[in-house]
């Protein structure tokens, strides 16, 4: 008789759950327990932990307590984007969920996360991510991007009930803490940008998916709990520097040219306001160094803008960018009506 582990391995997975990990063995305990507790019965999945050269006992612990989990062990620490790409490359399923090790998944998370992929124009799905220590508050309901150059989490800090009552709706992008992706779409655009390391890499990939003609659907029926910043210390100057650099590179590389031309002056004003705030809070040096780092990447910026054109030329649909103009107002994003194809969930049975 086949063991449960063997039985799982005989089925071709419909979804690969990729969990990057660095010295997060204690976080993995809670995360993987929730995955096992809520594993769908009729949708085969595989779980891949990408260990980013941890110095704790993560790999040994996984071998003993979760032998059914595939482990991809990197020989040196390379950061979140490299770990995510390694997991994506190892994935066998047509859909991939990128899941932080400091999360807990809830009942029917896979079923709800895969539902929107019934439409072939959906390249990613954003779950309703709640603050684990206070599930009445939202961590993210997808990602947003403001025209003056501010990437943000949609709904951050707001009451969870407001978003739980919503039906599925199109949003700009999905937070990489728990995003679902169509594997073929990731293959088309080339995965995560390694130069970002971590932070705003999910907004950057959302832009490229949109250049390739894909959209992102928020589905509040897919619920994830996230322990905010359990994996990273936001106060570290090197992280503050990277965030400032990544935000600047993102603005100059991925905005459509018309948006970019209209946004330069507001962006400079926004950057000045940020600099003033950081000077008053003693964090100016890291912020300024990050902006200088971005300026030094001008050749890379030109190259990445040329990639936008290449993606647009082979896009599956006309690229569309629902960029936020007014504070606290979601931009309109609609899909033209299309014949409904067969559900990916029905195909898997």
Buried (B, 14 or more C-beta within 10 A) or exposed (E): EEEEEEEBBEEEBBBBBBBBBBBBBBBBBBBBBBBBEBBBEEBBBBBBBBBBEBEBEBBEBBEEEBEBBBBBBBEEBBBBBBBBBBBBBBBEBBBBBBBBBBBBBBEBBBBBBBBBBBBBBBBBBBBBBBBBEEBEBBBBBBBBBBBBBBBBBBBBEEEBEEBBEBEBBBBBBBBBBBBBBBBEBBEBBEBBBBBBBBBBBBBBBBBBBBBBBBBBBBBBBBBBBBBBEBBBEEEEEEBBBBBBBBBBBBBBBBBBEEBBEBBBEBBEEBBEEBBEEBEEEEBBEBBBBBBEBBEEBEEBBEEBBEBBEEBBEEBBBEBBBBBBEEEEEBBEBEEEEEEEEEBBBEEBE
